[in-house]
Amino acid sequence: MKAKRPALIITDINLVGKMDGVDLAHYAQQQHSDVRIIVISGRPLPRTLPASAKLFTKTVQPTAPTPSPPRSKP
């Protein structure tokens, strides 16, 4: 993250390794104060997020697949 400047980071709370999504959000905010951060979770957050981070909660999955909109022909 230090070598590249991301404009947007989208992360889940559950990550593989030592860092979770909340840790990543705080680290990203410290490294790049202008980075936009979206955190996704289906569970309550273990800690607070940085003030600029946005939380999206996972919704209940539909029981049937959602049909794709028809594609327009070129």
Buried (B, 14 or more C-beta within 10 A) or exposed (E): EEEEEEEEBEBEBEEEEEEBBBBBBBBBBEEBEEBBBBBBBEEEBEEEBBEEBEBEEEEEEEEEEEEEEEEEEE
